[in-house]
Amino acid sequence: MGSPDLIRLGAERTYPSMRFLRDPAQRRYYVPVVLCLALTALLLLLPTGYEGAVQYQEADRCAARVLAVDDSTIVDTGLVRSGEQRCTLELLGGRFQGRTATGINMLNGSLEQDKLFAPGDKAMVVVSCQEDEILSVTMTDHYRIGKEALLAAVFAVFLILFAGRTGVRAIVSFVLTVLMLWKVLVPLYLKGWNPILVGLAVTLALTLLIIALVYGFERRCAAAVSGAFLGILVTCVLGIVFTDLFQIHGAVMSYSESLLYSGYQDLNLTQIFMAAIFIGSSGAVMDLAVDITSAVNEVVKKRPDISRWEAVRSGMNVGRAAMGTMTTTLLLAYSGGYVALLMVFMAQGTPLYNILNYKYVASEIIHTIVGSFGLVTVAPLTALTSGFLLAGQREPSLPTPPVRRAAEGQSAPQGDSEHDRRLLRLLMRR
């Protein structure tokens, strides 16, 4: 090799993108990022197919600032309120931005749904109009989008500050998960596709992409994905079996009956409930699979001569330690949303056997225990897959030491990439 080869290799060191195109290890690590970004962009452009189903299509939706309120027609019974609240509003967006109008806030005597406004509040409003004339303004709720965006931005900044590039990958996986659920899972459910098959397909795709963002497309990714999806499959089967045994109808899910009364009476709510069981536990399953795979990989790196069954036993030991806390994680996650219901039971003196037999409690028992079954099974399954896929294999190291060592005549340390060894030989030859 002559000077052109040396210049080319030096350029690869100067411009990492060239090395990314030539180095298989770098490609395996960065291709998932490119793939996830491309898929995210595609999903952002993909229509759900239900954009035309928006109610009041001729209406204008925007934010409005409350200038004054009139509570004279509100009937206050002490605990709940009914009637209507009239508010003077300044419209902050839409066709009528800057105009002042009177908005109506209807109160139905429900603490869950009713809201009250005060001067200075921002409200989400629906403006019914005819040409350039405002017919009515309905106040739907407090305007929270700006604060939600601020909260998400602060979270993203802190994640990137503390985790660096890993934090960026975590944000990409978060956005991709939201889009997969909103643009793929929900529309297919509404179109009547089999909820269990669709849920499994979406969960497998997310499992593969999210774990690939951690490891890249390599053996660790294959081991973690295999173990995680086997655990999710076990959760799916048990969820189907025990939902039937417990005779739980999918209508126990919040707002599910509203779907039936909105023209979707053919939906199988029970199968949607079954799919929700393994989708809800898939995050914890992925977490445990990655923990075990990383632990086995470290053991294999420290002891390259370890046998596959010894690596499996090491993974089993890690799994036993992690399962004790992971099952409690699911219990706290699911029971946290039902604290008020448990308080009602206690305040009324409901016997424990009545509480356990209540269908809402039984459905949460299925969520918690069946989800924990998935965690219990993913530990040995991931230990097996990672032990057999990682033991006996030496992954090429990713570090790329400075070229300056070669120019000084030093030998390349053990673990240098093939690119650095080639560049070192060229420099020494010159």
N, C-alpha and C positions, 0 to 999 in steps of 0.2 A: 504494500500500500504506500502511496505517495502523499504529497502535500494535500491534494484534494480530499483524501479520506480523513486526514487529520483535521482539516478545516471543517468538514461535515460533522465529525464527532464533536469538535469544539462548539459548533453552532448548536448541536443538540443539547449541549450542556448550558449554553447561553439562553436558548429558547426552549423551555421545558415542553412546549406543545409538540415539538418535533419528536422528543423522546417519548411523549405520550403515544404518538402514532406508531412507534417502533417497539416499545417495551410491552410485552404481553401482560406482565404484572400490573403495570400502570393502566393498561386498557381495561383489565378486569376490575380494577378499583374505581375507575372514573366513568366507565360506560353506564353503570346504573344511574349515576347522577344525570347524565345526558338523556337517558331513556325516561327517567321520571319527569324531568323538566319538559321534554317533548310531549309526554302523555298529559301533563298538567295543562300545557298550552292547548292541546287538542280538546280536553274536557271543558276548558273555559269557553271554547268556541262551539262546543257541541250543544245543540238545543235539547231540552228535556222532552219536548213534544207537547207540553202543557202550558206553554206561554199564552195561548189563546183562551185558556180557561179562567183567566182573571175576571173576577166579578167587577161590575161597574167599569167596563172598558172605556167608556166615554168620560170617566171621571179623571181628575188630576190628583195625584198623590204627592204630598210635599210636607216639609216641616213648617211649623208656625210658632211664633212667639206669643205667649199669653200676655196681653196688656192689662186686662181687667176681667173680673169675674162677677157673676150675679148668681148667688145661692138662694134667692128668695123662693124658688119653686122646689127646693129640695125638701123631702119629707125625712126627718131624722128620727129614727126610733131608738137611738142610743147605740145599738150594735151595728146596724146596717142602715143604709140610706137608699132612698128611691126618688124618682122624679127626674129632673134634668137640671144640669148646670149650664148656664149661658156664659160664654166667654168672648171677649173682644180680642180678635187675633190679628197679627201682622203676618201675612204669608211670606215665607222666606225662600220659596223656590217655585218652580213650575211656571205655567202660563201667566199666572196672576201675581208674580213676585212683586212685593212692595205694597200690595193693596191691603186694605183693612176690611175684615169681614167678621160676622158674628158666627161663632161655632157652637154646636150643641153637643154636650156630653151627657149621654143617657146613662142613668143609674138604675140597675135592676134588682137591688137588694142582695147582691152577692159580693162578699169580701174578696173572693177569688178573682172576679172579673171586673168589678167596678174600680174606678180611679177618680181622684179629685185633683183639680189643677189650681195653681195659685199664680198670681202675677209674677212674671219673669220666667215661668216654666216654658220648656219647648215641647210641643205636641206634634204627633204624627196625625195628619188630617187627610180626609178625602173630600175633594171639592167637586161637587156636581155642578155642571155648567151647561149652558146652551149658547154656542158661539162665544161672544165676549161677555156674557152675563153670568154671574155667579148665582146659582139657584139655592144651594145649601152647602154648609160645611159641617162634616161629621168628624168629631174628634175620636180617633180610635185608641190612642194610647200615648204615654209619654214617649218622647223621641230619645232613643238610646243609642242610635247607630254611631254617633260621634264618640261617645264614651266607650262603646264596645271596641271601636277601632283603636282608640288610645290604649286600652287595656291590652289588646293584641300586639300593638307596636312595642309597648314597654316589655311585654313578655319576650318578644322576638329579640329585642336589643339585649336584654339580660342573658338570654340563652346564647346568643352569639358571643357576648363578652366573656362568659364563663366557659363555654365549650368550643369556641372557635369554629373551625370548619365542620366539626361534628354537629354543632348547633345549627349551622346552615342546612346540613343534611336532615336534621330532625324537623326543621321548619318545612322543608320540601316534602317530607313524608307526611307531616300533619296536613298540609294543604291538599296533597294528593288523596289522602284518606277522606277528607271532607268532600272533595269533588267526586270521588268514586261512589260514595254513599248517595250524594244528592243527584248526580247526573246519570248514574247507572243503576244502582240498587233500587232506589225509590221509584223511578219511572217504570222499571221492569215489573216491580210488584204491582203497580197500578194497572199495568197492561195485562195482568193475570198470569204471568209466568210463574213456574213452580218456585215458591219462595225458598225452599230448602236447597234446590240445585243452584239457583241464582246466588243465594247466600254463601254456599260453599265455593262457587267460582270466584266471587268478589273477594272473599276472605283469603283464598289461596293466592290470588293475584297480589293482594296487599301484603300478605305474609312474605311472598317472594321478593317484592320490590323493596319493602321496608328493611328486611334483613340484608338484602343486597346492598343497600345504602350503607350498612354498617361494615360489611365484610368485603363487598365487591363480589363478582361472580367467580367464586372459587370453592374449594372443598368445605371450608367452614360454613359458607352460605348453604351448600347442599345439605350438610349435616343438620344445621339448625332448622332449615325449611322442612326437611323430611320429618324430623321429630315433632316440630310444631304442628304440621298439618295432620300427622297421625293422631296427635292429641286432640285436635279440633274435630277430627272425624269420630273419635270415641265420644266426645261431648255431643256431637250431632245425633249419633245413634241412641245414646242414653236419653237425650232430650225428647226424642220422638217416642221412645218406649214409655217413659215415665209421665209425659204429658197425657198420653192415652190412658195409662193406669190410674192417674189422679183425676181423670175426667175434667181437665181444665179446658175451658173455651178461650179462644184468643181475644174475646171481648174484655178480658181483664186488663188489657193494655189501655192506657189512657187515650182518650179520643178515638178509639178504634170504632166505636159504634157510629160516630159521626160519618165515617167513610161509607158505611152501609146506607145511610140516609142521604148521601150525596150522589147517588147513582152508581155506587160500586158494590152492589149487593152480592155480586158473584165472587168477591174476594174470599179467600180461605184464611180467615183471621187466625185459626189455630195453627196452620202451618207457618204463618208469619211469626207467631209467638215461638214456635219451635226453632225457627231460624235465629230469632233474637237471642236464644240461649247461648248458642256457640259463637255468634258474632260478639256478644257482650263479654265473653271470657277469652276471646282470641288475643286481646292485648296482653293479658297476664300470661297466657300460654307462650306467646312470642318472647316475652321478657325472660321467662324461665328457660326456654330453649336456647336463647343467646347466652345466658349466664353459664349454662352447663357446657355449651360448645366452646366458649372462651376459656373456661377452666380446663377442659380436656386438651385444648390446643396448647395452653401454657405447659401442662404436664408433658405433652409430647415434645415440645421445644426443649425443655430441660432434660428430658430423657428420650433421645431419639430412638434408642433401642428397646423401648417399652413395647410389650406385646399388646395386641388389640384387646384381649380380655382384661388385662391390667388397666388399660385406658378406660374401658367400660366401667370397671369397678370404681375408678377415680371419679368418673362422671356420676355414678350412682351415689357416692358419698356426698358430693356437692348437692345433688338433687334432694337428698334427705334433709340437709340443713336448710335449703331454700323453701321446701314445701311447707314447713311449719308456719312461716309468715305469709306465704302467698295465699293460702286458703283463708286466713283471717282477712287478708286484703279484700277478697271477694265478698266476704260476709259484711264487712264495714261499708263497702261500696254500695251494696244492694239494700242493706237495712237502713242506711242513712236517709234515704228518701221516704221511709215509712215510719219515722219517729213519731209524727203526729198521730198516725193510726194506732201505734202501740200505746201512746198516751191515752187515747180514747178507750182502748180495751182496759187499761189499768184503772182509769177513772170510773168506769162502769162496773168494775169488779168482774169482768168476763173470765170464766174459768180457762185454764191453760189449754185443756183439750178442745174447747170451743175455738180458741184462737188458732191452734194448729190446724183445725179442720176448715177454717175460713178459706175460701178459694183464693183471695188475694194473698194471704200468707202462704198458702200451699204453692202458689205460682212463684213466689220469691224463694221458697225452699228449693224448688226445682232449679231456679237460676243459680242459687248459691251452691248446693250440693252437687248438682250435675256439672257445673262449671269447675268445682273443686276436683271432681273425678278427672276432668281433662288435665288439670295440673298434676294430679297424682300419676297419670299415665304418661304425660309428656316427659317427665323426668327420666324414667328408665328407657323410653323410646329414643330420646335424644342422646342419652348416654350410649346406647347401642349404635346409633347412626354416626355419632361423632367419633366413637372409639374405632369403628371399622373404616371410616373414611379418612381419619386423620393420622392414626397410628401407622408407623412405617413410611410416612411420607414427609419429606422435608420441603416446606414451602420456601421459595426464593424470597430473600429479604428485600424490603423496599428501600432501605436507606441508601442514599447516594452521597458518599463522602466527597470532599473537595478534591478537585483535580490538582490542586497545589502540591499534594503529597507526591504525585507522580513526577511533577517538574523538579522536585527536590531529590528525586531518586529513591524515595521510600517505597517499600513494597505495599501492595494493597492489603488491607486487613481482611481477615476472614469474614465472608458474608457480603463482600462488595458485589454490585451488580455486574452482569456480563458487559454492559456498556462501559463501565469504568475499567474493567480489565483490558478490554480492547484498546481504549484510549491510553492506558498505561503502557502497553506493549509498543504502540506507535511512538510515544514520547521517548521511551528508552532506546528504541531503534534509531531515532534521530540523534 
